[in-house]
Structures are given as C-alpha cells and as structure tokens.
Amino acid sequence: MSMLPVPHVAIIVVAAGSGTRLGAGGPKAMVGIDESSILRHALAGVFRAEPAQVVVVAPATHQGDALTDALAAAGDRRDLVTVVAGGSTRQESVSAGLRALWPDVEYVLVHDAARALAPAELFARVLDALHDGLPAVLPALPVIDTVKRVAGPRVREAVDRADLVAAQTPQGFRRDILDTAYRLADHEHTDDAALVAAAGHPIAIVDGDPLAFKITTPADLDRARHLVAPVPRVQTVLDEPQAAPRVGLGTDVHGFGGEGALWLAGVEWPGEPALSGHSDGDAVAHAIVDALLGAAGLGDIGTHFGTDRPEYVGAHADAFLSRTLALVGEAGWRIGNVSVQMQANRPRFAPRRAEAEAALSAALGGASVSVSATTTDGLGFTGRGEGVSVTAVALLLPA
C-alpha cells in the first residue's frame, strides 16, 4: 500500500476525560451513542475533513480501544493515525498530543471528542481561516439565553449578550504559536484559545455549529442519541423521486398562561407572560418544525417531539430545530429558506426581529429565516390578547 502524502495539518482529538458528570462509570469518550462510541462519532467528522495527522489522546487504560475506533474511522487514512496516553488535566493531555506531532505539521486543530457530532464543515471553516493567515481561530456561537451574574443564590445583574459568544472546538492555531504558548503556560486555562491569548496572541472568531455541542451530562448524551437515531420511514413519500424542490406549511397556536418566562422565536422575552405547552410553548419554532417535516414527508411535530418524550419538557427552539435539521438532512434535503408570519398583540416584536431571526437561523445550521409579525385589529383570540398564532412556510432543496 502506498503511503499518503505527509500533511501539514494535525488534529489533536482530546479523549482522555473521566466523564464524571456523565455518570457512565468509565471514560466519557468510550460511552456509546448508538452502536459506536462518542470517540468514533467524533473521529468520523475528523476524517471527513482535510487530510491531517490525527492524534488521539486517550486514557492510558483505554489506548487499545481508542486505536480500534481510530483505525475503523480512518478508512484509507490509517497511516495518519497516532494514539497517545493523556494526562491528569486537559492541558497535560494536549501537551502529550503536541509531542506526538510530525515535524512537517504547520497548523494544529485541537478538538474535544465530547463534541462528537461536530461536522466536517466546521473543521473546514477553522482551517480556511488559518490558511488565510490568521494565527489562532476559535469557532463560536452567539449566546441566545439571557445571562445573569449572581452572588450565591441571588441575581446581581444582567449581562449584555452582545459581547458574549459560546466557544466550541476544533480550535485552530499555527503550530509555533501553540507550542510556545504551552511552554510558557504556568497555570490551567479553560481551553487552548485562553492559553494562547494569555501568551499575547489575538484570537479570531469563525461561525460555530449547533451540532458541535458538548456531551457533558446524561441529557446531552440523550440529545446526541436522538440526533443520530434512524429517521422513521414514510413509505408513500420517501419512495418518490426527490429531484424537485418541496414546500411545507406549518401552523401552531399557543395560549398565554404557562409558567416561567415567555420564549418565542428562539429568544426569551423578560416581563412577558409565558405561553403554555409541553415544551416552552414557542409557537414560532413549532410551526417551523411542522413546515420542514411536512415538506420532507416526515410526519409532524407530534411524530418526533410528542408529549410522551420527557426530554422535550421545557425544551427551547434550538433543541427542536437542530433535531429537525438533522431529520431533513438524513432524508436527503437541505433547507432553502423559511418564512414565518406571527399574529399576536404582544410581545412587541419589531425591536428584536433581527435577534430572533439570527437565533432561529443558527439553530437551523445557518439557513435563511425571516419572521414578520402583525396584529388582527382586536379580532379573534389573538386580538383579545389570549395567545399567539403562527404560520410558517419552508422550502427544501435536494441535498
């Protein structure tokens, strides 16, 4: 077998964590999502990216299991696989991975195996930024939830989300910068970007991906398992040719009267009455789900998110929309755009339209989402201020 060209990129996959919060009784990366482990799923995205040396940092007691997963995921790139033992901290584990890099490597991506569903496109965005000359790159998502600063059990103040992002991996660096930063590090940092920033280097931001969430708790693991579960087959639709675009229509209605804060169009509305429902009552998100599922011929929201699914009690738009994005993708479709019309007397939507559209778009993998709102001049239940009515139209294109 001929040797592959020596790559100038390396991806260090950190898989040495104990998984204490997951409560699985063993290393987190070895826990199964389906028939494959968290590590195996993470490596599937890694090996769909640009050819690179792949260094898996595994628990010392499970290096053989890690090598088995890595070789199975690598396919014809087996010559690019290295497995090393990790340390007692994340920084010690990354240091072990750095020591295993080949001399020709110029760029290093550090990726947490716990972000097992991170797609290859996310790796490509980080690498493109490095190839464009940026020294350090962090993928991140905008913070959607309202953030509070607390002191013990009491809220001190709200935090402006405009200056906040949620950091993800893979994080990318010029090798010389990362090597030097690790040599200079004198205490533990939360991630590699923080360590490199402490060494005096600017960190650039690229768009993250909702699928790159971190599996930390049992609820996160349930979410990952749900996302990779087989799509229910709808014989009368999926057997038809799918060459032409398809359009779906979704509607949803929720009355005011729920508990807690109002969540609508993927954002929280402090001071507004909550909508009632099995989840957070977000009628905009639910109408979008029905429109997308209907266009793909995959049933309706009750088929996949029914009241018998306890994991969706109180769930927000991102949980529904990211799962729906995966469903339509697995069925062979990609989202063209989504248009939403909301009828309600409250909340006053226009000042936060752009924020809501951005939140919905992020949850749908960057798809174009537009939302308009209107009143009914006092007519009907929406005119009386009793609830919200939403209609959504979605266009799907063959993948």
Buried (B, 14 or more C-beta within 10 A) or exposed (E): EEEEEEBBBBBBBBBBBEBEEBEBEBBBBBBEBEEBBBBBBBBBBBBBBBBBBBBBBBBEEBBEBBBBBBBEBBEEBBEBBBBBBBBEEBBEBBBBBBEBBEEEBEBBBBBBBBBBBBBEBBBBBBBBBBBEEBBBBBBBBBBBBEEEEEEEEEEEEEEEBEEEBBBBBBBBBBBEBBBBBBEEBEEEBEBBBBBBBBBEBEBBBBBBBBBBBBBBEEEBBEBBBBBBBEBEEBEEBBEEEBEEEBEBEBBBBBBBEBEEBBBBBBBBBEEBBBBBBBBBBBBBBBBBBBBBBBBBBBBBBEEBBEEEBEBBEBBBBBBBBBBBBBBBBBBEBEBBBBBBBBBBBBBEBEEBBEBBBBBBBBBBBBBBBEBEBEBBEEEEBBBEBEBBBBBBBBBBBEE
